[in-house]
Amino acid sequence: MKFPSGLPIGESWVEAPATAPVVFPYDGSTITEAPVGNIALARQALDHAIAVKDKVGRLPSYVRRNVLQATHSAVRAERDAFVDLLVLETGKPLIDCRVEIDRTLLTLETAAEEVARLHGETVPLDLLPSGEGLRGFWVRKPIGVVVGITGFNYPLLLAAHKIAPAFAAGCPIIVKPAPQTPLATLWLVHLMRSALLEAGAPESALQLLTGGPDVGATLTTDSRIGAVSFTGSAAVGHQIARDAAPTKVLLELGSNSALVVAEDADLDAAADAIIRGGYYASGQACISVQRVLAVESIRQPLLEKLGARLPTVVVGDPRDPATRVSALIDPRSTARVREWVEDAVHAGATIACAAEGDILGPIVLTDVPSGQPAWDEEIFGPVIAVRSVPDLESAFSVVNASRYGLHASVFTASLDTAFTAIDQLDVGGVVINEVPGFRSDVMPYGGVKDSGIGREGPRFAIEELTTTRMAIIRPRP
């Protein structure tokens, strides 16, 4: 880690009033002490952001693009160090942290490219006689100060999803990382503020604040901001939306993604995807496979294939390149997942297979009843629940019955089934013959229902963080 002490507020780094340990989830050891902000610093950050809002909004396109490109280069130069840091503060397996840094780099690069595409268009106004002789066009303008709040599971990537589009759009941004995982985001912010300084742009265009819910509430309820972009639980997202109104709010919330296996599916490919998609990041991903809906005729052979593959999922030290599942972010999360599994079993579910050990290893449940959190809610752990259905129509109905709607996938050999799924599944993304966790950072990513509102991905987030301004001119004769 190579950044100053304190918190990046205004044009400098200020001393934090307190610190808190950042813990390696695998063994509980302390990595370092991280700065913790408070309400007073939150107000300072807001004042600084408001003060530079117009200046940032008027930065030339080439400056915004160059800053993002320079940040991309700086992060890429420290790629391996970022990966090591992510492993330590998240406890995620090394392979998943490598994916996170690569997606972060893509996000920065794509946002830089999108600066050149941020424009409006001309409009024919003479569709009515009253518009004859008028000239019309519209442009995009920055929405204003953005507050970005991120989750612990992909801290660097989620921060990049907030920071890069906001700055590309011409918006100052204050980012608040999860308390458990502030370090990689602090480093990213330092690198980008260095690029801002080099470009002659105000460092206050990007600030970072840590702290508890009181700090978050101070940031998100200030009437001077233009938008809040939040990634986290549905309950917290709903509260932010209520408290921030009428400020625009973008919410990337929870899910319990379903994977449907049709009769004509390649069962080996489906089983591989379930294992890969259910246990990456130790199951701590909003679009990991949680519910599997298998047509009854292929249920048993699918379960047999899953059972055969489960022993190949290596559980252990996240620093080991072979590890696929490691400790969850904290003991409280582990206890909650175990409790949900126990509750499901008491309600009639069966543990079809599970890995034994001190770390919560991969689990496959069958026949989890509706009403159980392991089926209805986002478990955020290495647990998959398998249920059989009589046909695809029933499977799609079960998928849609959830209060969540982020991603779903369908394994099938039928193009007709694929298009039916795309048409009928009430989710933000439908993936055919791949895991629901397959996410491209150049696509519009987001959910419906309790999975959120708004879209991420640089191009689409930039649109969300701008407003259109209409212009009509009657030339003088």
Stockholm file with secondary structure:
# STOCKHOLM 1.0

chainA/1-477         MKFPSGLPIGESWVEAPATAPVVFPYDGSTITEAPVGNIALARQALDHAIAVKDKVGRLPSYVRRNVLQATHSAVRAERDAFVDLLVLETGKPLIDCRVEIDRTLLTLETAAEEVARLHGETVPLDLLPSGEGLRGFWVRKPIGVVVGITGFNYPLLLAAHKIAPAFAAGCPIIVKPAPQTPLATLWLVHLMRSALLEAGAPESALQLLTGGPDVGATLTTDSRIGAVSFTGSAAVGHQIARDAAPTKVLLELGSNSALVVAEDADLDAAADAIIRGGYYASGQACISVQRVLAVESIRQPLLEKLGARLPTVVVGDPRDPATRVSALIDPRSTARVREWVEDAVHAGATIACAAEGDILGPIVLTDVPSGQPAWDEEIFGPVIAVRSVPDLESAFSVVNASRYGLHASVFTASLDTAFTAIDQLDVGGVVINEVPGFRSDVMPYGGVKDSGIGREGPRFAIEELTTTRMAIIRPRP
#=GR chainA/1-477 SS CCCCSSEEETTEEECCSEEEEEECTTTCCEEEEEEECCHHHHHHHHHHHHHHHHHHHTSCHHHHHHHHHHHHHHHHHTHHHHHHHHHHHHCCCHHHHHHHHHHHHHHHHHHHHHGGGCCCEEECCTTSGGGTTCEEEEEEEECCCEEEECCSSSHHHHHHHHHHHHHHHTCCEEEECCTTCCHHHHHHHHHHHHHHHHHTCCGGGEEECCCCHHHHHHHHTCTTCCEEEEESCHHHHHHHHHHHTTSEEEEECCCCCEEEECTTSCHHHHHHHHHHHHHGGGGCSTTSCCEEEEEGGGHHHHHHHHHHHGGGSCBSCTTSTTCCBCCCSSHHHHHHHHHHHHHHHHTTCEEEEECCSSSCCCEEEECCCTTSHHHHSCCCSSEEEEEEESSHHHHHHHHHHSSEESEEEEECSCHHHHHHHHHHCCSSEEEESSCTTCCCTTSCBCCEETTEESCBSHHHHHHHTEEEEEEEECCCC
#=GC SS_cons         CCCCSSEEETTEEECCSEEEEEECTTTCCEEEEEEECCHHHHHHHHHHHHHHHHHHHTSCHHHHHHHHHHHHHHHHHTHHHHHHHHHHHHCCCHHHHHHHHHHHHHHHHHHHHHGGGCCCEEECCTTSGGGTTCEEEEEEEECCCEEEECCSSSHHHHHHHHHHHHHHHTCCEEEECCTTCCHHHHHHHHHHHHHHHHHTCCGGGEEECCCCHHHHHHHHTCTTCCEEEEESCHHHHHHHHHHHTTSEEEEECCCCCEEEECTTSCHHHHHHHHHHHHHGGGGCSTTSCCEEEEEGGGHHHHHHHHHHHGGGSCBSCTTSTTCCBCCCSSHHHHHHHHHHHHHHHHTTCEEEEECCSSSCCCEEEECCCTTSHHHHSCCCSSEEEEEEESSHHHHHHHHHHSSEESEEEEECSCHHHHHHHHHHCCSSEEEESSCTTCCCTTSCBCCEETTEESCBSHHHHHHHTEEEEEEEECCCC
//
